[in-house]
Amino acid sequence: MELIKEKLKKLPDSPGVYLMKDKEGNVIYVGKASSLAKRVRSYFTPSGNNTKLLVLSEKIYDFEVIPVASEAEALILENQLIKKFQPKYNTNLKDGKSYPLLRITKEDFPSIQIVREKKKENAIYYGPFTNKKLLKETVRFLRKFYPVRNCDKKIDSGKVKLCIQYYIGRCSGPCENKITKEEYQKLVEGIIAFFEGKYKEFEKKLRKWMLEEIKKLNFEEADKIKKRLFLLNEMAKKFPIRDEEDLYKYSEENVLYRLAKILNLPKIPNVIEGYDISNISGVYSVGSKVCFIGGIPNKDEYRRYRIKTIGGIDDYKMIEEVLTRRFDTEEERKFLPDLILIDGGKGHLNVALSVLKRYNLKIPVISLAKKEEKIYVEGKKEAIKLDLSLPELQLLQRIRNEAHRFAISYHRKLRNKEFKFSFLDEIKGVGEKTKRKIILNFPDINSLANLKLEDLKKIGISEKVANEIIQKAKEVINYENNF
């Protein structure tokens, strides 16, 4: 029981799948949760009126959790693992409760339905799923983008009329021939692509169909597909999900669970932030933050930092500035990672720890040195050296490399911007410092050409030089427009 208590402390407050095991280590139940911490702990403090928890709690001797990036991933992975392990208590609970399945009928115009039993042989089934509410919400969301009918009506009889589902945009009206079989099948494919985790594959099909419509000059239909492409991206944001095969591989490796053990972390690191610095001879130094949730990138949480306070080359001071700006306000501290990864060695680690100490933040930090891929952790003199083939190290490398790529891309963007502003070199009175000041404050030449003299005077440029800068910027724009 002590081992269970320790494991419960390390659970992340994140979506995921949990596997309950008996004395022999057999998986007896698979479930999903929006919060692994809350859900799994409930099995060890069952309430008197929850039959399922009371039955299972007596049988559980160990458990394993697999954090993922979203509830949708948990939904798909739960289904995969139930099929793999065939756990006794997923189908044989004492409360007699059956679990929902998703059924897609095999007809000219298939229907998508949530059912309790496999009655029709001529259908595709997904599930069972333990959370009917989430399944209904997911299907409702999908039908908004891919309006497939959800009724049992025999629409080929010719007696079925349009219903409210058509008028609210969740059915495409096949009962009154509002859509062809071919176009309807494309909608069904979109839903199947979601439940099989095949976003990328389906995106390619959408692009192909859109180009076909454009060639036929059917721009209205092409526009519909374009909107569906946009909505597919929105769906990916709401339900970030890996390819089914990748997700299954991820669950078998259970990287985050094992990484917590290797690094002796207080909890499973579902949210990992990676940091890097990029500069060439101290010019246009930048920092980057990337964020991985459930082992995959969450680009909404990426950040770029233009180094403001450090001149020359000083990686330690630059890391200090970036982390200070990341954690120096209450607003920034509302969302905290489970683990911070710094690209660098022991010195970089110590700088990061000092910043966190300043704000009384107890977030585990590690640094990963490039050459020998050594992992430095707080309180250990010797670095941790993992086999290069281990998926735990490979995940850390992916995060480190992504932070490096993101920093480099920002540095390159600033250098390109400097090149576009090279006409400033021709203006007397504009030195390197003034040029950098202009590049930092104004996004492009167009904005520079439309400035008032006062805007440039505010950053310490004389009226005469400011006037020449604006006029020169206008000349460059006119020149570019003529070629």
C-alpha positions as CSV (number, residue, x, y, z in Angstrom):
1,M,0.0,0.0,0.0
2,E,2.9,2.4,0.6
3,L,4.0,1.9,-3.0
4,I,0.5,2.8,-4.2
5,K,0.5,5.9,-2.0
6,E,3.8,7.1,-3.5
7,K,2.5,6.5,-7.0
8,L,-0.7,8.4,-6.3
9,K,1.4,11.5,-5.3
10,K,3.1,11.5,-8.7
11,L,0.0,11.5,-10.8
12,P,-0.4,14.4,-13.2
13,D,-3.5,16.5,-13.5
14,S,-3.8,15.7,-17.2
15,P,-5.9,13.6,-19.6
16,G,-4.8,10.0,-20.0
17,V,-5.6,6.3,-19.7
18,Y,-5.2,4.2,-16.6
19,L,-4.7,0.4,-16.3
20,M,-5.7,-1.3,-13.1
21,K,-3.8,-4.6,-12.3
22,D,-4.4,-7.6,-10.0
23,K,-2.0,-9.5,-7.8
24,E,-0.5,-11.3,-10.8
25,G,0.0,-8.1,-12.7
26,N,-2.9,-8.8,-15.1
27,V,-4.8,-5.8,-16.5
28,I,-8.3,-6.1,-15.1
29,Y,-9.7,-2.7,-16.0
30,V,-8.9,0.1,-18.5
31,G,-10.3,3.6,-18.1
32,K,-9.8,7.1,-19.4
33,A,-9.8,10.4,-17.5
34,S,-9.7,14.1,-18.1
35,S,-7.6,14.3,-14.9
36,L,-5.6,11.2,-14.1
37,A,-4.8,12.5,-10.6
38,K,-8.4,12.9,-9.6
39,R,-9.8,9.8,-11.3
40,V,-7.2,7.2,-10.2
41,R,-7.2,8.5,-6.6
42,S,-11.0,8.0,-6.5
43,Y,-10.4,4.2,-6.8
44,F,-8.6,4.1,-3.5
45,T,-11.2,6.2,-1.6
46,P,-14.4,4.8,-3.2
47,S,-17.8,6.2,-2.1
48,G,-20.5,4.0,-0.7
49,N,-22.9,4.4,-3.6
50,N,-20.5,3.7,-6.5
51,T,-20.7,0.0,-7.2
52,K,-18.0,-0.1,-9.8
53,L,-15.4,1.5,-7.6
54,L,-16.3,-0.7,-4.6
55,V,-16.0,-3.8,-6.8
56,L,-12.7,-2.8,-8.4
57,S,-11.0,-1.3,-5.3
58,E,-10.9,-4.7,-3.7
59,K,-9.2,-6.3,-6.7
60,I,-6.5,-3.6,-7.5
61,Y,-3.0,-4.2,-6.4
62,D,-1.2,-1.9,-8.8
63,F,-1.8,0.5,-11.6
64,E,-0.2,2.2,-14.5
65,V,-1.1,5.5,-16.2
66,I,-0.4,6.9,-19.7
67,P,-0.7,10.7,-19.9
68,V,-1.7,12.0,-23.4
69,A,-2.2,15.4,-25.0
70,S,-6.0,15.5,-25.0
71,E,-9.3,13.8,-23.9
72,A,-9.7,12.8,-27.6
73,E,-6.4,10.9,-27.5
74,A,-7.5,9.3,-24.2
75,L,-10.8,8.2,-25.9
76,I,-9.0,6.6,-28.8
77,L,-6.3,5.0,-26.7
78,E,-8.7,3.6,-24.2
79,N,-10.5,1.8,-27.0
80,Q,-7.2,0.4,-28.3
81,L,-6.1,-0.9,-24.9
82,I,-9.5,-2.5,-24.1
83,K,-9.2,-4.4,-27.4
84,K,-5.6,-5.4,-26.5
85,F,-6.1,-6.6,-22.9
86,Q,-9.8,-7.6,-23.0
87,P,-10.0,-6.6,-19.2
88,K,-12.5,-8.6,-17.2
89,Y,-14.1,-5.7,-15.5
90,N,-14.6,-3.6,-18.6
91,T,-17.4,-5.9,-19.7
92,N,-18.3,-7.7,-16.4
93,L,-19.0,-5.0,-13.9
94,K,-21.4,-5.8,-11.0
95,D,-23.6,-2.8,-11.7
96,G,-24.6,-4.4,-15.0
97,K,-23.8,-1.2,-16.9
98,S,-23.0,-1.4,-20.6
99,Y,-20.7,1.1,-22.3
100,P,-21.4,3.1,-25.5
101,L,-20.1,2.3,-28.9
102,L,-19.9,4.4,-32.0
103,R,-21.7,2.9,-35.0
104,I,-21.3,4.0,-38.6
105,T,-23.7,2.1,-40.8
106,K,-22.7,0.7,-44.2
107,E,-25.3,2.2,-46.6
108,D,-25.4,4.5,-49.6
109,F,-25.8,7.3,-47.0
110,P,-24.4,6.0,-43.7
111,S,-25.7,7.1,-40.4
112,I,-23.5,7.8,-37.3
113,Q,-25.0,6.7,-34.0
114,I,-24.1,6.1,-30.3
115,V,-25.4,2.6,-29.3
116,R,-25.1,0.2,-26.4
117,E,-24.9,-3.1,-28.4
118,K,-23.5,-4.5,-31.7
119,K,-26.8,-5.4,-33.4
120,K,-26.1,-4.6,-37.0
121,E,-23.5,-6.6,-38.8
122,N,-23.4,-4.2,-41.7
123,A,-21.7,-1.4,-39.8
124,I,-18.3,-0.2,-38.5
125,Y,-18.0,0.0,-34.7
126,Y,-15.6,2.0,-32.5
127,G,-15.5,1.5,-28.7
128,P,-16.6,0.7,-26.1
129,F,-16.1,4.1,-24.5
130,T,-16.5,4.7,-20.8
131,N,-17.5,8.3,-21.1
132,K,-20.8,8.7,-23.0
133,K,-21.0,12.5,-22.3
134,L,-17.6,13.1,-24.0
135,L,-18.4,10.7,-26.9
136,K,-21.7,12.6,-27.5
137,E,-19.9,16.0,-27.3
138,T,-17.2,14.7,-29.8
139,V,-19.8,13.4,-32.3
140,R,-21.8,16.7,-32.0
141,F,-18.6,18.6,-32.7
142,L,-17.7,16.5,-35.7
143,R,-21.1,16.6,-37.3
144,K,-20.9,20.4,-37.2
145,F,-18.0,20.1,-39.6
146,Y,-19.0,16.9,-41.4
147,P,-22.8,16.9,-41.4
148,V,-23.6,13.2,-41.5
149,R,-27.1,12.0,-40.5
150,N,-27.7,10.3,-37.1
151,C,-31.2,8.9,-37.8
152,D,-32.3,5.3,-38.4
153,K,-34.7,6.2,-41.1
154,K,-34.9,4.3,-44.4
155,I,-34.2,7.3,-46.6
156,D,-34.3,5.4,-49.9
157,S,-38.0,4.9,-49.4
158,G,-38.6,8.4,-50.7
159,K,-41.0,9.2,-47.8
160,V,-38.5,10.8,-45.5
161,K,-38.5,14.6,-45.3
162,L,-35.8,17.1,-44.1
163,C,-35.7,17.4,-40.3
164,I,-34.3,20.0,-37.8
165,Q,-30.8,18.4,-38.1
166,Y,-30.6,19.7,-41.7
167,Y,-31.7,23.2,-40.7
168,I,-29.2,23.5,-37.9
169,G,-26.3,22.4,-40.2
170,R,-25.7,18.9,-38.7
171,C,-27.1,16.9,-41.6
172,S,-26.5,17.4,-45.3
173,G,-30.0,16.3,-46.3
174,P,-29.5,13.1,-48.3
175,C,-33.2,12.2,-47.7
176,E,-34.3,15.0,-50.2
177,N,-31.2,14.6,-52.5
178,K,-29.5,17.7,-51.1
179,I,-26.1,15.9,-51.5
180,T,-24.7,13.3,-53.9
181,K,-23.5,9.9,-52.7
182,E,-19.9,10.7,-53.6
183,E,-19.9,14.0,-51.6
184,Y,-21.7,12.4,-48.7
185,Q,-19.1,9.6,-48.6
186,K,-16.4,12.3,-48.2
187,L,-18.1,13.6,-45.1
188,V,-18.2,10.1,-43.6
189,E,-14.5,9.7,-44.4
190,G,-13.8,12.8,-42.3
191,I,-15.4,11.3,-39.2
192,I,-13.7,7.9,-39.7
193,A,-10.4,9.8,-40.1
194,F,-10.9,11.3,-36.7
195,F,-11.7,8.0,-34.9
196,E,-8.7,6.3,-36.5
197,G,-6.4,9.2,-35.8
198,K,-5.7,9.8,-39.5
199,Y,-5.8,13.7,-39.7
200,K,-2.8,14.1,-42.0
201,E,-3.9,11.5,-44.4
202,F,-7.4,13.0,-44.7
203,E,-6.0,16.5,-45.0
204,K,-4.2,15.4,-48.2
205,K,-7.5,14.1,-49.6
206,L,-9.3,17.4,-48.8
207,R,-6.6,19.3,-50.6
208,K,-6.8,17.0,-53.6
209,W,-10.6,17.3,-53.8
210,M,-10.4,21.1,-53.5
211,L,-8.0,21.3,-56.5
212,E,-10.3,19.0,-58.5
213,E,-13.2,21.4,-57.9
214,I,-11.1,24.4,-58.8
215,K,-10.1,22.7,-62.1
216,K,-13.8,22.2,-62.9
217,L,-14.3,25.9,-62.1
218,N,-16.7,24.8,-59.3
219,F,-15.5,27.5,-56.9
220,E,-18.5,27.3,-54.6
221,E,-17.7,23.6,-53.8
222,A,-14.0,24.4,-53.6
223,D,-14.8,27.1,-51.0
224,K,-16.8,24.5,-48.9
225,I,-13.8,22.2,-48.9
226,K,-11.5,25.1,-48.0
227,K,-13.6,25.8,-45.0
228,R,-13.6,22.1,-44.1
229,L,-9.8,22.2,-44.2
230,F,-9.8,25.2,-41.9
231,L,-12.2,23.4,-39.6
232,L,-10.0,20.3,-39.7
233,N,-7.2,22.4,-38.2
234,E,-9.6,23.8,-35.6
235,M,-10.6,20.2,-34.8
236,A,-7.0,19.3,-34.3
237,K,-6.6,22.2,-31.8
238,K,-9.7,21.1,-29.9
239,F,-8.8,17.4,-30.1
240,P,-5.0,17.2,-30.6
241,I,-4.4,13.6,-31.6
242,R,-1.6,11.4,-33.0
243,D,-1.9,8.9,-35.7
244,E,-3.4,5.7,-34.2
245,E,-0.2,3.7,-34.8
246,D,2.0,6.4,-33.2
247,L,-0.4,6.6,-30.2
248,Y,-0.3,2.9,-29.7
249,K,3.5,2.9,-29.8
250,Y,3.5,5.8,-27.4
251,S,1.3,3.8,-25.0
252,E,3.5,0.7,-25.1
253,E,6.6,2.8,-24.3
254,N,4.8,5.0,-21.8
255,V,7.7,7.4,-22.0
256,L,6.6,10.1,-19.5
257,Y,5.8,7.4,-16.8
258,R,9.3,6.0,-17.1
259,L,11.0,9.4,-17.4
260,A,9.5,10.3,-14.0
261,K,11.3,7.3,-12.6
262,I,14.6,7.9,-14.3
263,L,14.7,11.5,-13.2
264,N,13.1,10.8,-9.8
265,L,10.5,13.5,-10.4
266,P,7.7,14.4,-7.9
267,K,5.1,13.8,-10.6
268,I,4.8,12.5,-14.2
269,P,5.9,15.3,-16.5
270,N,2.9,15.7,-18.7
271,V,3.8,19.4,-19.5
272,I,7.5,20.0,-20.4
273,E,8.9,23.3,-21.4
274,G,12.2,23.5,-23.4
275,Y,14.4,26.7,-23.6
276,D,17.3,27.7,-25.9
277,I,19.4,30.7,-26.8
278,S,20.5,31.7,-30.3
279,N,23.1,34.4,-31.1
280,I,26.0,35.0,-33.5
281,S,28.8,37.1,-32.0
282,G,26.2,38.5,-29.6
283,V,24.2,40.1,-32.4
284,Y,20.4,39.9,-32.3
285,S,20.4,37.4,-29.5
286,V,17.1,35.6,-28.9
287,G,15.6,33.0,-26.6
288,S,12.9,30.5,-27.2
289,K,10.4,28.5,-25.2
290,V,8.6,25.4,-26.6
291,C,6.0,23.4,-24.8
292,F,5.2,19.6,-25.1
293,I,2.0,18.2,-23.6
294,G,1.5,14.5,-23.4
295,G,4.7,14.0,-25.5
296,I,3.6,16.2,-28.4
297,P,4.2,19.9,-29.3
298,N,1.6,22.5,-28.1
299,K,2.4,25.4,-30.3
300,D,-0.1,27.7,-28.6
301,E,2.4,27.9,-25.7
302,Y,5.5,28.6,-27.8
303,R,7.2,31.9,-27.1
304,R,10.0,34.0,-28.6
305,Y,12.2,36.4,-26.6
306,R,14.3,39.2,-28.0
307,I,17.2,39.6,-25.5
308,K,17.0,43.1,-24.2
309,T,19.4,43.5,-21.3
310,I,22.5,41.6,-22.3
311,G,25.2,42.8,-24.8
312,G,27.8,40.5,-26.2
313,I,27.9,36.8,-25.6
314,D,26.7,35.5,-22.2
315,D,24.5,32.5,-22.5
316,Y,24.0,32.3,-18.7
317,K,22.7,35.9,-18.4
318,M,20.5,35.4,-21.5
319,I,18.9,32.2,-20.0
320,E,18.4,34.2,-16.8
321,E,16.6,37.0,-18.7
322,V,14.4,34.6,-20.6
323,L,13.3,32.6,-17.5
324,T,12.8,35.8,-15.5
325,R,10.4,37.1,-18.2
326,R,8.7,33.7,-18.2
327,F,8.0,33.6,-14.5
328,D,8.1,37.2,-13.2
329,T,4.3,37.9,-13.1
330,E,1.3,36.2,-11.6
331,E,-0.3,36.0,-15.0
332,E,2.7,34.1,-16.4
333,R,2.7,31.8,-13.4
334,K,-0.9,30.7,-13.9
335,F,0.3,27.9,-16.3
336,L,3.3,26.1,-14.9
337,P,5.1,23.1,-16.5
338,D,5.9,19.8,-14.7
339,L,9.5,19.9,-16.0
340,I,11.8,22.5,-17.5
341,L,14.5,21.4,-20.0
342,I,17.4,23.8,-20.7
343,D,19.7,23.3,-23.7
344,G,23.2,23.4,-22.0
345,G,25.3,22.0,-19.2
346,K,25.5,22.3,-15.4
347,G,26.1,26.1,-15.4
348,H,22.8,26.6,-17.4
349,L,21.0,24.4,-14.9
350,N,22.3,26.4,-11.9
351,V,21.2,29.7,-13.5
352,A,17.7,28.3,-14.1
353,L,17.4,27.0,-10.5
354,S,18.4,30.4,-9.1
355,V,15.6,32.1,-11.1
356,L,13.0,29.6,-9.9
357,K,14.2,30.1,-6.3
358,R,13.7,33.8,-6.7
359,Y,10.0,33.3,-7.4
360,N,9.7,30.4,-4.9
361,L,8.8,27.9,-7.7
362,K,9.4,24.2,-7.1
363,I,9.5,23.1,-10.7
364,P,12.1,20.3,-11.6
365,V,14.7,21.5,-14.0
366,I,17.2,19.5,-16.1
367,S,19.8,20.5,-18.7
368,L,20.8,18.4,-21.7
369,A,24.3,18.9,-23.1
370,K,24.6,18.4,-26.8
371,K,27.9,16.6,-27.4
372,E,27.6,13.6,-25.1
373,E,23.8,14.0,-24.4
374,K,24.4,14.2,-20.7
375,I,21.5,15.1,-18.4
376,Y,22.3,17.3,-15.4
377,V,19.8,17.4,-12.6
378,E,19.7,19.3,-9.3
379,G,21.5,17.8,-6.3
380,K,23.6,15.3,-8.4
381,K,27.3,15.8,-9.1
382,E,27.4,13.2,-11.9
383,A,25.3,13.6,-15.0
384,I,22.8,11.0,-16.1
385,K,23.9,9.2,-19.3
386,L,21.1,7.3,-21.1
387,D,21.4,4.9,-24.0
388,L,20.8,6.8,-27.2
389,S,18.1,4.2,-28.2
390,L,16.0,4.9,-25.2
391,P,12.7,6.7,-26.1
392,E,12.9,8.8,-22.9
393,L,16.2,10.4,-24.1
394,Q,14.8,10.7,-27.6
395,L,11.8,12.7,-26.2
396,L,14.2,15.0,-24.4
397,Q,16.2,15.4,-27.6
398,R,13.1,16.2,-29.6
399,I,12.2,19.0,-27.1
400,R,15.7,20.4,-27.0
401,N,16.0,20.3,-30.8
402,E,12.6,21.9,-31.3
403,A,13.6,24.8,-28.9
404,H,16.8,25.2,-30.9
405,R,14.9,25.2,-34.2
406,F,12.4,27.7,-32.9
407,A,15.2,30.0,-31.6
408,I,17.2,29.8,-34.9
409,S,14.1,30.6,-37.0
410,Y,13.5,33.8,-34.9
411,H,17.2,34.7,-35.2
412,R,17.1,34.2,-39.0
413,K,13.9,36.3,-39.2
414,L,15.7,39.2,-37.4
415,R,18.7,38.9,-39.7
416,N,16.5,39.0,-42.8
417,K,14.7,42.0,-41.4
418,E,18.1,43.7,-41.0
419,F,18.9,43.0,-44.6
420,K,15.6,44.6,-45.7
421,F,16.6,47.7,-43.6
422,S,20.0,47.9,-45.2
423,F,19.1,51.2,-47.0
424,L,19.6,52.9,-43.6
425,D,23.3,52.4,-44.0
426,E,23.2,55.1,-46.7
427,I,21.8,57.7,-44.4
428,K,24.3,59.9,-42.6
429,G,23.7,60.0,-38.9
430,V,22.4,56.4,-38.7
431,G,25.0,54.1,-37.1
432,E,24.7,50.5,-36.0
433,K,23.0,51.4,-32.6
434,T,20.4,53.6,-34.3
435,K,19.8,51.0,-37.0
436,R,19.2,48.2,-34.4
437,K,16.9,50.6,-32.5
438,I,14.8,51.1,-35.6
439,I,14.7,47.4,-36.5
440,L,13.6,46.6,-32.9
441,N,10.8,49.2,-32.8
442,F,9.3,49.0,-36.3
443,P,8.1,45.7,-38.0
444,D,8.8,46.6,-41.7
445,I,9.6,49.3,-44.3
446,N,6.0,50.0,-44.9
447,S,5.4,51.0,-41.3
448,L,8.5,53.1,-41.4
449,A,7.4,55.0,-44.5
450,N,4.1,55.8,-42.8
451,L,5.6,57.2,-39.6
452,K,5.3,60.7,-38.3
453,L,8.5,62.5,-37.4
454,E,7.5,62.4,-33.7
455,D,7.5,58.6,-33.8
456,L,11.2,58.5,-34.6
457,K,12.1,61.4,-32.4
458,K,10.6,59.4,-29.4
459,I,13.4,56.9,-29.8
460,G,16.2,59.5,-29.9
461,I,16.5,60.3,-33.6
462,S,16.9,64.0,-34.7
463,E,14.2,65.6,-36.8
464,K,16.5,66.0,-39.8
465,V,17.6,62.3,-39.8
466,A,14.1,61.1,-39.1
467,N,12.8,63.0,-42.1
468,E,15.4,61.5,-44.3
469,I,14.6,57.9,-43.0
470,I,10.9,58.3,-43.8
471,Q,11.6,59.7,-47.3
472,K,14.2,57.0,-48.1
473,A,11.7,54.3,-46.9
474,K,9.1,55.6,-49.3
475,E,11.6,55.6,-52.2
476,V,12.5,51.9,-51.5
477,I,8.8,51.0,-51.5
478,N,8.2,52.9,-54.8
479,Y,11.2,51.1,-56.3
480,E,10.0,47.7,-55.3
481,N,6.5,48.4,-56.6
482,N,7.8,49.2,-60.0
483,F,9.6,45.9,-60.4
